[in-house]
Amino acid sequence: EDMMGIAADNIGKAIFGGSPVFGQLIAIDATLVLAGSTLTSFIGVSGMVKRLCLDGCLPGILLAENRRGSNHWIVLLFLGIASSFYAILDGKVTALAAVYSLSFLCVMSLFGIGCMMMKYKRSTLPREEEAPWPHCWLAVVGSVSALGGTIANDPSSIRYLIAYFTFVSSLVFLMFLRLRLFKYMMFFLMRTPPWMHLRPNNFLKSAMRKATVSPLAYFTPDASLSALNKALCYIMENEHGKYVHVCYFSPNLPDRTSQELPRVISLLMEVHPKLRLDLCLVNSALTPEAVKHLSQRLEVPRNFMLMPCPSSRNELLHDLQDFGGVRVITHAISHKERMTMPVRASLDRKYS
């Protein structure tokens, strides 16, 4: 703080002819700017962590709200991480700035890489703005080059970034593996006397039941056996829920697809015995209003509703963000692609 005051005083003297008043004004302005940026960081982190908790990437206990409707555990967690970071670096502004620069450049690099992955894997998603490939490559190369220069300038700062990144990523990784860890814990607890494992086992069973009973919804555009099987394989590998509503939207029910879907669902239940499948026919087009109404009827949050990537940009008539968090998980198989895969096409015809 003394250094900031001296620097502001020198700047004020240099700009305004030596008056210390202007230096104090600059110091006050800098304090207000830093306060605003701190408030913005708390707001941004609260929204990000809340979304991660809703998606099952972080513990749901962080979603607890106080009387004012704020997630106090998220705020306190971020405050503790930021304070510990300041204490570890002993308040050295230069070291803090170096780690912040590394974090910012890593995020910018991931933004560029994510944009390129979206262009490659989800090219048919409708979007208002589209970045050309040369722009993406230029952005990634520039941010990675700046990242390398920052590390070369202060190599010691990278270890602090890695330490905190390892802590957060380990927490997310444990959340993904929590069901498997619960099973291992129950296996070893059952080898102990009953008075030791009864209460912990009941707690673990309750936690596992709570994680697996959460239903999911998948919006299928047709009765394709291969596309539905691909979606269910994704759910088995990446989701904890075992109850899936297979939803079909059409304003012209009943149609041919709605008549074929029950037989396809029956076959998939034989292929995936650990999943409980339920067919839901919606007599409406796929619109944000219909999805919201369906979410309320099925009691499935919209961030637990899944859909395939449209086969063309004209297939989805609404922006993806209008659906309130519906996730795109697989790539839809277009008619042209089906014609180039005779084996899968013949299987679809056989079982439909």
C-alpha positions as CSV (number, residue, x, y, z in Angstrom):
1,E,0.0,0.0,0.0
2,D,2.9,2.4,0.8
3,M,4.4,1.6,-2.6
4,M,1.1,2.2,-4.4
5,G,0.8,5.6,-2.6
6,I,4.3,6.6,-3.5
7,A,3.8,5.6,-7.1
8,A,0.5,7.4,-7.3
9,D,2.0,10.5,-5.7
10,N,4.9,10.5,-8.3
11,I,2.5,10.0,-11.2
12,G,0.3,12.9,-9.9
13,K,3.4,15.2,-9.5
14,A,4.6,14.3,-13.0
15,I,1.2,14.9,-14.6
16,F,-0.2,17.8,-12.7
17,G,2.8,19.8,-11.8
18,G,3.8,18.5,-8.4
19,S,0.5,18.7,-6.5
20,P,0.1,15.7,-4.1
21,V,-3.7,16.1,-4.2
22,F,-3.9,14.6,-7.6
23,G,-1.7,11.7,-6.5
24,Q,-4.2,10.9,-3.8
25,L,-7.0,11.1,-6.3
26,I,-5.3,8.6,-8.5
27,A,-4.8,6.3,-5.5
28,I,-8.5,6.5,-4.6
29,D,-9.4,5.8,-8.2
30,A,-7.1,2.7,-8.3
31,T,-8.7,1.5,-5.0
32,L,-12.2,1.7,-6.5
33,V,-11.1,-0.1,-9.6
34,L,-9.6,-2.9,-7.6
35,A,-12.6,-3.1,-5.4
36,G,-14.8,-3.4,-8.5
37,S,-12.6,-6.1,-10.0
38,T,-12.7,-8.1,-6.8
39,L,-16.5,-7.9,-6.6
40,T,-16.7,-9.0,-10.3
41,S,-14.4,-12.0,-9.5
42,F,-16.7,-13.1,-6.7
43,I,-19.7,-12.9,-8.9
44,G,-18.1,-14.7,-11.7
45,V,-16.8,-17.5,-9.5
46,S,-20.2,-17.9,-7.8
47,G,-21.9,-18.5,-11.2
48,M,-19.2,-20.8,-12.5
49,V,-19.0,-23.0,-9.4
50,K,-22.8,-23.1,-9.2
51,R,-23.0,-24.4,-12.7
52,L,-20.3,-27.0,-11.9
53,C,-22.3,-28.2,-8.9
54,L,-25.5,-28.5,-10.9
55,D,-23.6,-30.6,-13.5
56,G,-22.3,-32.9,-10.8
57,C,-18.6,-31.7,-11.1
58,L,-18.4,-30.3,-7.6
59,P,-20.1,-31.2,-4.3
60,G,-23.7,-30.2,-4.1
61,I,-23.2,-28.8,-0.5
62,L,-21.8,-25.7,-2.1
63,L,-25.3,-24.8,-3.5
64,A,-26.6,-24.0,0.0
65,E,-28.2,-20.6,0.1
66,N,-28.6,-18.1,3.0
67,R,-31.6,-15.9,3.7
68,R,-30.5,-13.4,1.0
69,G,-30.3,-16.1,-1.7
70,S,-26.5,-16.1,-2.1
71,N,-24.3,-19.2,-2.1
72,H,-22.2,-18.4,1.0
73,W,-20.1,-21.6,0.9
74,I,-19.0,-20.7,-2.6
75,V,-18.0,-17.2,-1.5
76,L,-16.2,-18.5,1.5
77,L,-14.4,-21.2,-0.5
78,F,-13.1,-18.6,-3.0
79,L,-12.2,-16.2,-0.2
80,G,-10.2,-18.9,1.5
81,I,-8.4,-19.9,-1.7
82,A,-7.6,-16.3,-2.6
83,S,-6.4,-15.5,0.9
84,S,-4.2,-18.5,1.1
85,F,-2.7,-17.6,-2.2
86,Y,-1.9,-14.1,-0.9
87,A,-0.4,-15.6,2.3
88,I,1.8,-18.1,0.4
89,L,3.2,-15.4,-1.8
90,D,3.7,-13.1,1.2
91,G,1.8,-10.3,-0.5
92,K,4.4,-9.9,-3.3
93,V,2.6,-7.9,-6.0
94,T,5.1,-9.1,-8.7
95,A,4.6,-12.8,-7.9
96,L,0.8,-12.4,-7.7
97,A,0.8,-10.6,-11.1
98,A,2.9,-13.3,-12.7
99,V,0.5,-16.1,-11.5
100,Y,-2.5,-14.1,-12.6
101,S,-0.9,-13.7,-16.0
102,L,-0.3,-17.4,-16.3
103,S,-3.9,-18.2,-15.3
104,F,-5.3,-15.6,-17.7
105,L,-3.2,-16.9,-20.6
106,C,-4.1,-20.5,-19.9
107,V,-7.8,-19.6,-20.0
108,M,-7.3,-17.7,-23.3
109,S,-5.4,-20.6,-24.8
110,L,-8.2,-23.0,-23.8
111,F,-10.8,-20.6,-25.3
112,G,-9.0,-20.8,-28.6
113,I,-8.6,-24.6,-28.5
114,G,-12.2,-25.0,-27.4
115,C,-13.3,-22.8,-30.4
116,M,-11.3,-25.0,-32.8
117,M,-12.8,-28.2,-31.3
118,M,-16.3,-26.8,-31.6
119,K,-15.6,-25.9,-35.3
120,Y,-14.4,-29.5,-35.9
121,K,-16.9,-31.5,-33.8
122,R,-20.0,-29.3,-33.7
123,S,-19.8,-27.4,-37.1
124,T,-23.5,-27.8,-37.6
125,L,-24.5,-25.9,-34.5
126,P,-26.2,-22.6,-35.3
127,R,-24.2,-19.6,-34.2
128,E,-24.4,-15.8,-34.6
129,E,-20.6,-15.3,-35.0
130,E,-18.1,-17.6,-36.6
131,A,-14.4,-17.2,-36.3
132,P,-12.4,-18.3,-39.4
133,W,-9.7,-21.0,-38.9
134,P,-6.8,-18.6,-39.4
135,H,-8.1,-16.3,-36.6
136,C,-8.3,-19.3,-34.3
137,W,-4.8,-20.5,-35.1
138,L,-3.4,-16.9,-34.7
139,A,-5.2,-16.5,-31.3
140,V,-3.9,-19.9,-30.0
141,V,-0.3,-19.3,-31.2
142,G,-0.3,-15.8,-29.7
143,S,-1.6,-16.9,-26.3
144,V,0.7,-19.9,-26.1
145,S,3.7,-17.8,-27.1
146,A,2.8,-15.2,-24.4
147,L,2.4,-18.1,-21.9
148,G,5.8,-19.4,-22.7
149,G,7.3,-15.9,-22.4
150,T,5.7,-15.4,-19.0
151,I,7.0,-18.7,-17.7
152,A,10.5,-18.0,-19.0
153,N,10.4,-14.6,-17.3
154,D,9.4,-16.0,-13.9
155,P,9.7,-19.8,-13.8
156,S,8.9,-20.0,-10.1
157,S,5.4,-18.8,-10.6
158,I,4.4,-22.0,-12.5
159,R,4.6,-24.2,-9.4
160,Y,2.0,-22.2,-7.6
161,L,-0.4,-22.4,-10.6
162,I,0.2,-26.1,-10.8
163,A,-0.4,-26.6,-7.1
164,Y,-3.8,-24.9,-7.1
165,F,-4.8,-26.4,-10.4
166,T,-4.0,-29.9,-9.1
167,F,-6.2,-29.2,-6.0
168,V,-9.2,-28.1,-7.9
169,S,-8.9,-30.8,-10.7
170,S,-8.4,-33.5,-8.0
171,L,-11.7,-32.5,-6.4
172,V,-13.5,-32.6,-9.7
173,F,-11.9,-36.0,-10.5
174,L,-13.0,-37.4,-7.2
175,M,-16.6,-36.3,-7.9
176,F,-16.5,-38.1,-11.2
177,L,-15.3,-41.3,-9.4
178,R,-17.4,-41.0,-6.3
179,L,-19.7,-44.0,-7.0
180,R,-16.8,-46.3,-7.6
181,L,-15.0,-45.0,-4.5
182,F,-18.2,-45.6,-2.5
183,K,-18.4,-49.2,-3.7
184,Y,-14.7,-49.7,-2.7
185,M,-15.4,-48.3,0.7
186,M,-18.5,-50.4,1.2
187,F,-16.5,-53.5,0.2
188,F,-13.8,-53.0,2.8
189,L,-16.3,-51.8,5.5
190,M,-18.3,-55.1,5.1
191,R,-15.2,-56.9,6.4
192,T,-15.4,-55.1,9.7
193,P,-17.7,-55.9,12.7
194,P,-21.4,-54.9,12.2
195,W,-21.2,-52.2,14.9
196,M,-18.4,-50.5,12.9
197,H,-19.9,-50.6,9.3
198,L,-23.7,-50.3,9.9
199,R,-24.0,-46.5,10.0
200,P,-21.2,-45.7,7.4
201,N,-22.8,-48.3,5.0
202,N,-26.2,-46.7,5.4
203,F,-24.7,-43.3,4.6
204,L,-22.9,-44.6,1.6
205,K,-26.0,-46.4,0.2
206,S,-28.0,-43.2,0.7
207,A,-25.4,-41.2,-1.2
208,M,-25.2,-43.7,-4.0
209,R,-29.0,-43.9,-4.3
210,K,-29.2,-40.1,-4.4
211,A,-26.6,-40.0,-7.2
212,T,-28.2,-42.7,-9.4
213,V,-31.9,-41.9,-9.1
214,S,-31.5,-38.5,-10.7
215,P,-33.3,-38.9,-14.0
216,L,-32.0,-37.8,-17.4
217,A,-33.8,-36.9,-20.6
218,Y,-32.5,-37.5,-24.2
219,F,-34.1,-35.9,-27.2
220,T,-34.0,-38.2,-30.1
221,P,-34.8,-36.9,-33.6
222,D,-35.6,-40.3,-35.1
223,A,-35.7,-44.0,-34.3
224,S,-32.1,-44.7,-35.3
225,L,-30.8,-47.7,-33.3
226,S,-27.2,-46.7,-33.8
227,A,-27.7,-43.1,-32.8
228,L,-29.7,-44.0,-29.6
229,N,-27.2,-46.7,-28.7
230,K,-24.4,-44.2,-29.1
231,A,-26.2,-41.7,-26.8
232,L,-26.8,-44.4,-24.1
233,C,-23.2,-45.5,-24.2
234,Y,-22.2,-41.9,-23.5
235,I,-24.7,-41.8,-20.6
236,M,-23.2,-45.0,-19.2
237,E,-19.7,-43.7,-19.4
238,N,-20.2,-40.1,-18.2
239,E,-23.4,-39.8,-16.1
240,H,-24.3,-41.4,-12.8
241,G,-28.1,-41.4,-13.5
242,K,-29.6,-44.8,-14.6
243,Y,-33.1,-43.6,-15.4
244,V,-33.4,-42.1,-18.9
245,H,-36.4,-40.5,-20.5
246,V,-36.1,-40.9,-24.3
247,C,-38.2,-38.0,-25.7
248,Y,-39.4,-37.5,-29.2
249,F,-40.8,-34.1,-30.3
250,S,-43.2,-34.0,-33.3
251,P,-46.2,-31.8,-34.0
252,N,-47.8,-34.6,-36.1
253,L,-48.1,-37.5,-33.7
254,P,-48.6,-40.3,-34.3
255,D,-46.1,-40.7,-37.1
256,R,-43.8,-43.5,-38.3
257,T,-41.0,-42.6,-35.9
258,S,-43.2,-42.7,-32.9
259,Q,-44.5,-46.1,-33.9
260,E,-41.0,-47.5,-34.4
261,L,-39.5,-46.1,-31.1
262,P,-41.2,-48.6,-28.7
263,R,-39.5,-51.6,-30.4
264,V,-36.2,-49.8,-30.5
265,I,-36.4,-48.9,-26.9
266,S,-37.2,-52.5,-26.0
267,L,-34.2,-53.7,-27.8
268,L,-31.9,-51.1,-26.1
269,M,-33.2,-52.2,-22.7
270,E,-31.9,-55.7,-23.5
271,V,-28.6,-54.3,-24.6
272,H,-28.2,-51.9,-21.6
273,P,-29.8,-53.8,-18.6
274,K,-28.4,-51.4,-16.1
275,L,-30.4,-48.5,-17.6
276,R,-34.1,-47.9,-17.1
277,L,-35.6,-46.4,-20.3
278,D,-38.8,-44.6,-20.6
279,L,-40.4,-43.3,-23.9
280,C,-41.9,-39.9,-23.8
281,L,-43.8,-38.6,-27.0
282,V,-44.3,-34.8,-27.1
283,N,-46.9,-33.5,-29.5
284,S,-45.0,-30.3,-30.2
285,A,-42.0,-29.1,-32.1
286,L,-38.6,-28.8,-30.3
287,T,-38.9,-25.3,-28.9
288,P,-37.6,-23.7,-25.7
289,E,-41.1,-23.4,-24.3
290,A,-41.8,-27.1,-24.9
291,V,-38.5,-28.1,-23.3
292,K,-39.3,-25.9,-20.3
293,H,-42.7,-27.5,-19.9
294,L,-41.3,-31.0,-20.3
295,S,-38.7,-30.2,-17.6
296,Q,-41.4,-29.3,-15.2
297,R,-43.6,-32.3,-16.0
298,L,-40.7,-34.8,-15.7
299,E,-39.0,-33.0,-12.9
300,V,-35.7,-33.2,-14.8
301,P,-33.5,-30.0,-14.7
302,R,-32.7,-28.7,-18.1
303,N,-29.0,-29.2,-17.6
304,F,-29.7,-32.9,-17.3
305,M,-31.5,-32.9,-20.6
306,L,-29.4,-34.1,-23.6
307,M,-29.7,-33.9,-27.3
308,P,-27.7,-34.8,-30.4
309,C,-25.9,-32.2,-32.5
310,P,-28.2,-31.3,-35.4
311,S,-27.1,-32.7,-38.8
312,S,-27.5,-29.2,-40.4
313,R,-27.6,-25.6,-39.2
314,N,-31.2,-25.3,-40.4
315,E,-32.5,-28.2,-38.4
316,L,-32.4,-26.4,-35.0
317,L,-34.7,-23.3,-35.4
318,H,-33.7,-21.8,-32.1
319,D,-30.4,-20.7,-30.5
320,L,-29.0,-23.4,-28.2
321,Q,-28.8,-21.0,-25.2
322,D,-32.5,-20.4,-25.4
323,F,-33.1,-24.0,-24.2
324,G,-31.7,-23.2,-20.7
325,G,-28.8,-25.5,-20.4
326,V,-29.7,-28.5,-22.6
327,R,-26.4,-30.3,-23.4
328,V,-25.3,-31.5,-26.8
329,I,-23.6,-34.9,-26.4
330,T,-23.3,-36.7,-29.7
331,H,-23.2,-36.1,-33.4
332,A,-26.4,-36.8,-35.3
333,I,-26.1,-39.1,-38.3
334,S,-27.5,-37.5,-41.4
335,H,-29.2,-39.4,-44.2
336,K,-26.1,-38.9,-46.4
337,E,-23.9,-40.5,-43.7
338,R,-26.3,-43.4,-43.4
339,M,-26.0,-44.2,-47.1
340,T,-22.2,-44.5,-46.7
341,M,-22.6,-46.9,-43.8
342,P,-24.6,-49.9,-45.2
343,V,-24.0,-52.1,-42.2
344,R,-25.5,-49.7,-39.6
345,A,-28.3,-48.8,-42.0
346,S,-29.2,-52.4,-42.4
347,L,-29.2,-53.0,-38.7
348,D,-31.5,-50.0,-38.2
349,R,-33.9,-51.4,-40.8
350,K,-33.7,-54.9,-39.3
351,Y,-34.6,-53.8,-35.7
352,S,-37.2,-51.2,-36.7
